[in-house]
Amino acid sequence: MSKIKRIFQGSQINYIGAHRGASAYCPENTMSAFKKAYELKADMLELDVQLTKDGEVIVYHDFFLDKRTNGRGFVHEHTLTEVKQLDAGSWFSESFTGERIPTFEEVLAWSKDKIWLNIELKQLEHLDEPLAKKVVDLIEHYGMEDQVQIMSFNHASLVQARRCSKKIITSAISASRMLNPAEYLRSIQAQVLNVPVIHLSPRLVEELHNQGFYVHGSMSDDLNVWKTILAWGIDAMDTNIPDVMIQEREKFYENRGSADELLNT
């Protein structure tokens, strides 16, 4: 079992997830991006997973290969061997030429006992794929159930993951405001609401916390959004610039400490 504290149960600060790794500085969803995020002291790594034609779990965001590699077509139309031959770095910079798409297992092996993982399941609705089960199986194989949360816009995938494991935290991502988020999270047995700050309020965050849920403020590189998340006590947010957000968090806690001291004198 993991030697680090269970996800969301560390030092009780507002956590910073490196979106697809430190993707402002390295090609997204590559080992270079993940290692850079760890070097910058991000609390979490956010990454995307999907299946190849031969059913292997790889770390890659887009359903098409065209934009972020020198390949073409859907990811699910290519085998792992074919995917591993692609250049996933030169689109970002010549200095990353030859960067490869990592397998999910490579990332797990490297990150175990190092850093929390926010794992987003990328699954086309019309494909009947065992993605959730394979992801859970690999997490359990490495004994990392406490170290991860599984996220998705495809909430059916979260239900599948929950059937495979009652221990792994699941996070429902939504681009829209939910009418009754706590009731909905209970209905799919999820523990985290993951929505942009525009669909949240201090009152809603407090209500969700009081009912035992966590709140994830989606992804942003906007310092004003991060300041709002800090002030409202939202549990986490993903960003491409974790180092910048870490500096802002340090300033926030320094100022809050000063305010607390004044209130207690």
N, C-alpha and C positions, 0 to 999 in steps of 0.2 A: 504494500500500500504506500501511497505517496508520503514523503517525509515533510512536505510543506503543508501549511494549514489549508483547510477546506476552502474552496473558492468562495469569495465574498465574506470570509470569516477570518481575515487577517488583522490588520491594525485599525480597522473600522474607519478608513479614510475614503474619499471619493476616488475610485480606481480609474486608472488610465489604461485603455487597451490600444495597442499599436495596430491600426487598421491595415490588414494584409501585411503586417510587419511595419517597419519604419519606411513606408512606401513613398515618402517625400524624398528619401535619400538613396533608395535602392529599388530595383524592380520588384513589384508587388508579389506576394505569395512565393517568395524564393527563400532559400536558406540564408542568403546574404541579408535580406530584409529582416528576417527573424533574428539573426545574430546581432544586427545593428540595433534593433529594438531592445534586445536584452542588454546590450552595451549601454544604451541610453537610459536603462533602468525603468522601462515600462513595466506596469504591474501585470499586464495581460498581453497575449498575442491574439489578434483576431485573424482567422484564416478561413478559407472556403474549400470545401471538399466535394468531389463528384466522382463518378465511376467511369472507367475506360470501357472499351468494347469488350474486353476480356474480364471485366468485373473487378479491376483493381482500383483502390481508393487513392486518388491523387489530389494534390492541393493546387487548385486553380479556380479562378472566379468566373470568367466568361464561359458561356456554353459553346461559343465558337473559338477556334484557335487563332483566327486571322489577326486580331488586334494586338495580342501580346506575345506572339511567337512568329516564327517563319513558316508555320504550318497553315493548313486550310481546313475548313469544315468543322463539323461538330466534334467535341471531345469524345462523345460516346461512339463515334464512328471509327476511333483509332485504338489500337492495342497499347498496352503500357510500353512495350518495346518501341513502338513508333513514336509515342509521346516523348519518351526519354531521349530521343535523337534530336528533338527540337531545341532551338535557341530561344530561351525565354528571357534574355537579358539585353540584347543589343537594341531592342526597340526603345529602351530607357536611356542607355548610354553605351558607347563603344567599349568602355571599361568593364562592362558586364557581359561582353560577348561570350557565349558558351555557357551561360548560366542555365541550369536545367530545371524543369518542373519537378518538385520533390513529391515523393509518395507521402501519404499521411503517416505511414509507419516510420519513415525517416524523421519526420518532425516530432513524433511521439518519443522516439528513442533519444533524440537530442534534447528535448525539452523536459523530460522526466525529472522531477524534483527541482527544476529551475524556475518555472514561470507558469502562471495560469493560462489556459487556452479557451478562447471563445470560438467554437467550431460551428461554422454555418453550413448547413446541408443545402447543396445546390442540386435540385432535382426537377427535371421537366415533368409537368403534371401527367402527360400522356404516357410516360415511361413507367412500367411496373418494375422498378429497380429495388434491390435489397440494400440500398445505401445506408439507411439508418441502422439496420442490423449489423452490417459490416463495420461501420464506424464504432458502434458500441462494443462489438467483439474485440476490436483492436485496442480500444481504451481499457477494457477489462484485462486483456492479455498483458498490458503493461502496468496494470494495477494503478491506473490514473483516474479512477472514478471521482475522487475528491478534487482533482486538479483541473477539471474542465466544466464548461457548460456547453450544451448543444443548442444551437439557435437555428431558426429558419423562418422565412416568409411562408413556406409551405407547412402549415400547421398539422396536416395529416402526417408528415414526416416526423414531427415531434411526438405525436401519439404513438407512432411505430417505435420510436426510440424509447419512449416511456414503457411500452410493453416489454421491451428487451431488458430494461434496467430501471428499477425504482429508486436507485441511488443517485444517478447522474442528474444534475440540474438541467432543466430545459427552459428555453427562453423564446417567447412568441414575439417575432418581429412584425410590426405593422406600420405601413406608411399613413394609415388613417386613424382617426380618433375612435376609440371603442366606447360604446354606450355604457357598458358596465364591465370594466376590465377585470376586476377581482372575480366576478362571477364567471367570466369567460375563462380566465386562467384556471380556475378550479375545474371547469368542465373538461379541459384537456390535460389536467394534472401538470400544468407548467408552474414554475416558481418565479419567473422573471417576465416583466413587461418591458419590451424593447421598442420604444417609439421616439420620434423627434421631440424636442422640448416644446415645440408649438402645440403638441397634443397633451401637454402635462401642465400641472399647476402645483403650487406648494401644498394645497389642500389635498389634491389627488395623491401626491407622493406620500404625504402623511397617512392617508387612508390605506394605501397599499402596504406601507410599512406596518401599520397597526394590525393588518390582517395577515402578516407573515410573508409578504411578497417582496422581491427586490425590484428596483427600477433601473433600467439601462437607458441612457439618453441618446441612443443611436450613435451616429458618427458626425463629427464636425471638426473643422479646422479654425472655427471662429472663436476668438478669445472671449467675446461677449456671451456666446452660448455656454462656454465652459464656466465663466463666472456665475451665470445663472444656475447651472447645475451644482456648482459648489454651494451657492447660497441656499438652494432648495434641499440640499442633502440627498440628491440623486446618487445612487450607488456607483455608477460607472458611466463612462462614455468612451467611444473609440475615436481615434484621430490618426491622421497621417504624420503628425508632428508631435510625438510624445514628449520630446525634450522641451519644447516650448510650453506645453501644458503642465509639465512637471514644475517648471519655474514659476508659472502662475499659481499653481497649487501651493507651493512653498510660501509665496507672498501672502496668499489668502490665509493660511494657517498662522503665519506670523502676525498679521493684522488682527485676526480673530483672537489670538492669544493676548494681544495688547488690550483689546476691548474687554475680554473676560477679566483681566487683571484690574481694569478700571472699575468694572461693575462690582468686583469683590472687595474693593478698598473702602 
